[in-house]
């Protein structure tokens, strides 16, 4: 495993870095921290798949970078790596995978249970803006270095005693900021890049929360539109009362709220496991959450999908998956047996 110090040397030497990042707040904040430090290079958001595969090779060739950096993507295909002729740095916190030819940083090499977000490691790497680090870390269900990072933003936590990420996510103004950012990353690539450009120009979270700048106002315009859709879906999902496993599916409306709904259902219900799926082109694309200490959700999802048409995985208490609609009932029955 490469060290953060060695990564920083590679970053400092790069004249035209290209950063690939996941389309969630952890991925975005990792990217923002790196780009605000580098002040050069380009970024590409990787949407709709956990894998950075050979389809992205053409983008590398278009930008002609001297360094490729990948943050918060759980899988890089060997085919992608083999076709890239410049150094690749990969910073991640998902289960370790075997890929040759990359400079790979992942805390799980040293401790399989170390799931600290990619944002945390990028912050340690470049010592960037604390509110950006705080946003990515809490959004990925962590409170790592919370006291230090939140010191200058106490007013955004509304005097709430923060003992776990739920407290921050669902009971504070800072949690509202995280929700805004998560929602505004949704949609097609063109929408996402427009939002990312606005975010790069934000210097303080109050610009968004109080709509005090043009960037902040434009960001909130998109959020308010999407929040109406989300609120209706949440109201439907909250009607489900199963305390063993809540299963809620909805038909694709152009935006995926599966992770957001799953998180809020775990907070607002007593369910031991939550499954939220979005039906799209004969597939169910879903987020799964689990509060059982004895169940490793990454292993459970991988086990339940074995032999079926689909894929999935993630962390111990949070995972994602995609399964063909024809196999959905069997997949859910297998999952239920693990609860």
C-alpha positions in Angstrom: 0.0 0.0 0.0 1.3 3.5 -0.9 1.5 6.0 1.9 -0.2 9.4 2.1 3.2 11.0 2.0 4.1 9.2 -1.2 0.7 10.2 -2.8 1.4 13.9 -1.9 4.7 13.7 -3.7 3.0 12.4 -6.8 0.3 15.2 -6.6 2.9 17.9 -6.2 4.8 16.7 -9.2 1.8 16.4 -11.5 1.2 19.2 -13.9 -2.1 17.9 -15.4 -3.8 15.5 -13.0 -7.1 13.9 -13.8 -9.3 13.0 -10.8 -12.1 10.4 -11.1 -14.6 10.4 -8.2 -17.8 8.8 -7.0 -21.1 10.7 -7.3 -21.9 10.9 -3.6 -20.9 13.5 -1.0 -17.9 11.4 0.1 -16.6 11.3 -3.5 -17.4 14.9 -4.2 -15.8 16.2 -1.0 -12.7 14.1 -1.7 -12.5 15.6 -5.1 -13.0 19.2 -3.8 -10.3 18.8 -1.3 -7.8 17.6 -3.9 -8.7 20.1 -6.5 -8.7 23.1 -4.1 -5.2 22.0 -3.2 -3.9 21.3 -6.7 -5.5 24.3 -8.4 -4.9 22.5 -11.7 -6.1 19.5 -13.7 -9.6 18.1 -14.4 -12.2 16.0 -12.7 -14.6 13.3 -14.0 -17.6 12.1 -11.9 -18.3 8.4 -12.3 -22.0 7.8 -12.2 -24.3 4.8 -12.1 -21.7 2.1 -11.5 -19.4 1.1 -8.6 -16.7 0.3 -11.2 -14.3 2.5 -13.1 -13.9 0.4 -16.2 -12.4 0.6 -19.7 -15.2 2.7 -20.9 -13.4 5.6 -19.2 -10.1 5.1 -21.0 -11.2 7.4 -23.8 -11.7 10.2 -21.2 -8.1 9.7 -20.0 -6.8 10.0 -23.6 -8.9 13.1 -24.2 -7.3 14.9 -21.2 -3.7 13.6 -21.6 -3.0 13.7 -17.9 0.4 12.9 -16.3 -1.3 11.4 -13.2 -4.7 9.7 -12.8 -6.3 9.9 -9.3 -9.3 7.8 -8.4 -11.2 8.5 -5.1 -14.0 6.6 -3.4 -14.6 4.1 -6.2 -14.9 0.5 -4.8 -13.7 -1.2 -8.0 -11.2 -0.4 -10.8 -11.2 -2.9 -13.6 -7.8 -4.4 -14.6 -8.7 -3.6 -18.2 -8.8 0.1 -17.3 -5.5 0.0 -15.6 -3.8 -1.9 -18.3 -4.7 0.7 -20.9 -3.5 3.7 -18.9 0.2 4.6 -19.5 0.6 7.1 -16.6 0.7 6.5 -12.8 -2.6 5.8 -11.2 -3.3 6.7 -7.5 -6.4 5.1 -5.9 -7.6 6.3 -2.6 -10.5 4.3 -1.2 -12.1 2.7 1.9 -14.2 -0.1 0.5 -13.2 -3.8 0.8 -9.7 -4.3 -0.7 -9.6 -5.7 -4.2 -6.7 -7.2 -6.1 -5.7 -4.9 -9.0 -2.2 -4.8 -10.4 -0.4 -1.6 -11.5 -2.0 1.0 -9.2 -0.7 3.1 -6.3 -3.4 1.9 -3.9 -4.2 3.5 -0.5 -6.8 1.8 1.6 -6.9 1.7 5.4 -8.3 -1.8 5.2 -4.9 -3.1 4.2 -3.9 -2.6 7.8 -7.3 -3.1 9.5 -10.2 -4.7 7.7 -12.7 -2.9 10.0 -11.3 0.6 9.3 -14.1 2.2 7.1 -13.1 5.8 7.7 -14.4 7.8 4.6 -12.2 8.7 1.7 -12.9 12.3 2.5 -11.1 11.8 5.8 -8.0 10.5 4.1 -8.0 13.3 1.5 -8.3 15.8 4.3 -5.3 14.3 6.0 -3.5 14.3 2.7 -3.9 18.0 1.8 -5.2 19.7 5.0 -8.0 21.5 3.2 -11.2 23.3 4.2 -12.7 21.8 7.3 -16.3 22.3 6.4 -15.7 20.3 3.2 -14.0 17.5 5.1 -16.8 17.6 7.7 -19.5 17.3 5.1 -18.0 14.3 3.4 -17.2 12.5 6.6 -20.6 12.9 8.2 -22.4 12.1 5.0 -20.6 8.8 4.9 -21.8 8.0 8.4 -18.7 8.8 10.4 -17.7 11.4 13.1 -13.9 11.1 12.6 -12.2 14.2 14.0 -15.6 15.8 14.6 -14.5 18.0 17.5 -11.6 19.5 15.5 -13.5 19.9 12.2 -16.7 21.3 13.7 -15.0 23.9 16.0 -15.7 26.8 13.6 -19.2 25.7 12.7 -20.8 25.1 16.1 -23.8 27.3 15.1 -24.7 24.8 12.4 -25.2 22.0 14.9 -27.9 23.8 16.8 -26.5 22.9 20.3 -27.4 19.3 19.6 -25.3 16.8 21.5 -23.7 14.8 18.7 -23.0 11.2 19.7 -23.5 9.5 16.4 -23.9 10.5 12.7 -27.7 10.3 12.9 -27.7 13.3 15.4 -25.8 15.4 12.9 -27.6 14.2 9.8 -31.2 14.5 10.9 -31.3 17.1 13.7 -29.0 20.0 12.6 -28.6 22.7 10.0 -25.4 21.0 8.9 -27.4 17.9 8.2 -29.6 19.9 5.9 -26.5 21.1 4.1 -25.5 17.4 3.6 -29.0 16.6 2.2 -28.8 19.6 -0.2 -25.4 18.4 -1.5 -26.5 14.8 -1.8 -29.7 15.8 -3.8 -27.9 18.2 -6.1 -25.4 15.4 -7.2 -28.4 13.5 -8.7 -29.4 13.5 -12.3 -27.3 13.3 -15.5 -23.7 14.2 -15.8 -24.4 17.6 -17.3 -26.5 18.5 -14.2 -23.8 17.2 -11.9 -21.0 19.1 -13.5 -23.0 22.3 -13.3 -23.6 21.7 -9.6 -19.9 20.7 -8.9 -18.8 23.9 -10.5 -21.0 25.9 -8.2 -19.7 24.0 -5.2 -16.1 24.7 -6.1 -17.0 28.4 -5.8 -18.5 28.1 -2.3 -16.3 29.2 0.6 -18.6 28.7 3.6 -21.7 26.5 4.2 -23.9 29.5 5.1 -23.6 30.7 1.4 -25.9 27.7 0.7 -28.0 27.5 3.9 -28.8 31.2 3.8 -28.7 31.6 0.0 -26.4 34.5 0.6 -24.5 34.2 -2.7 -25.4 33.5 -6.3 -23.9 30.0 -6.1 -25.8 29.3 -3.0 -29.1 30.4 -4.5 -28.6 28.3 -7.6 -27.8 25.2 -5.6 -30.9 25.6 -3.4 -33.1 26.0 -6.5 -32.3 22.5 -7.6 -32.6 21.1 -4.1 -36.0 22.5 -3.5 -37.3 20.9 -6.7 -35.9 17.5 -5.9 -36.9 17.7 -2.2 -40.6 17.8 -3.2 -40.2 14.4 -5.0 -38.2 13.0 -2.1 -40.7 14.1 0.6 -43.6 12.3 -1.2 -41.6 9.1 -1.6 -40.5 9.3 2.1 -44.2 9.6 3.2 -45.1 6.5 1.2 -42.1 4.5 2.6 -42.8 5.6 6.2 -46.2 3.9 6.0 -44.5 0.5 6.0 -44.3 -0.8 9.6 -42.4 -4.1 9.4 -39.9 -4.1 12.2 -37.9 -7.0 10.8 -37.2 -5.7 7.2 -38.7 -2.8 5.4 -38.8 -3.2 1.6 -39.8 -0.2 -0.5 -39.5 0.0 -4.2 -40.5 2.8 -6.6 -40.4 3.3 -10.3 -37.5 5.3 -11.9 -38.4 9.0 -12.0 -35.0 10.2 -13.3 -33.4 10.6 -9.9 -32.2 8.0 -7.4 -33.2 8.5 -3.8 -32.5 5.0 -2.7 -29.6 5.8 -0.3 -31.3 8.9 1.1 -34.5 7.0 1.8 -32.7 4.0 3.2 -30.8 6.2 5.7 -33.9 8.1 6.8 -36.0 4.9 7.2 -33.3 3.4 9.4 -33.4 6.6 11.5 -37.2 6.9 11.6 -38.3 3.3 11.9 -37.4 0.3 14.2 -36.6 -2.0 11.2 -33.6 -4.2 11.6 -32.9 -3.9 7.9 -34.1 -1.5 5.2 -34.1 -2.2 1.5 -35.0 0.7 -0.9 -35.1 -0.1 -4.6 -35.6 1.8 -7.8 -37.1 0.0 -10.8 -35.3 0.9 -14.0 -35.3 -1.1 -17.3 -36.0 -4.4 -15.8 -33.6 -4.0 -12.9 -34.0 -3.1 -9.2 -31.1 -0.8 -8.2 -31.1 -0.6 -4.4 -29.6 0.6 -1.2 -29.6 -1.6 1.9 -29.1 -0.6 5.5 -28.7 -2.8 8.6 -28.6 -2.2 12.3 -27.7 -5.7 13.4 -24.3 -6.0 14.9 -24.1 -9.7 14.0 -24.8 -9.2 10.3 -22.1 -8.0 7.8 -24.2 -6.5 5.1 -21.4 -6.6 2.5 -21.2 -10.4 2.9 -25.0 -10.8 3.3 -25.7 -9.0 0.0 -23.0 -10.8 -1.9 -24.2 -14.1 -0.5 -27.9 -13.4 -1.3 -27.2 -12.4 -4.9 -24.9 -15.4 -5.7 -26.2 -17.3 -8.7 -28.7 -14.5 -9.5 -28.5 -11.9 -12.2 -27.0 -9.0 -10.4 -24.2 -7.6 -8.3 -23.7 -5.9 -5.0 -21.6 -5.1 -1.9 -20.4 -2.3 0.3 -19.9 -2.0 4.0 -20.9 -3.8 7.2 -24.0 -1.7 7.8 -24.6 -0.1 4.3 -24.5 -1.7 0.9 -25.8 -1.3 -2.6 -27.0 -3.8 -5.2 -28.5 -4.2 -8.6 -30.7 -7.3 -9.4 -32.9 -8.3 -12.3 -36.6 -7.8 -11.5 -37.1 -11.5 -12.3 -34.8 -12.5 -9.5 -35.9 -9.9 -7.0 -38.3 -12.0 -4.9 -35.7 -14.7 -4.5 -33.1 -12.2 -3.6 -35.3 -10.6 -0.9 -36.2 -14.0 0.6 -32.6 -14.8 0.9 -31.8 -11.5 2.6 -34.8 -11.9 5.0 -33.4 -15.2 6.2 -30.2 -13.5 7.3 -32.1 -10.9 9.5 
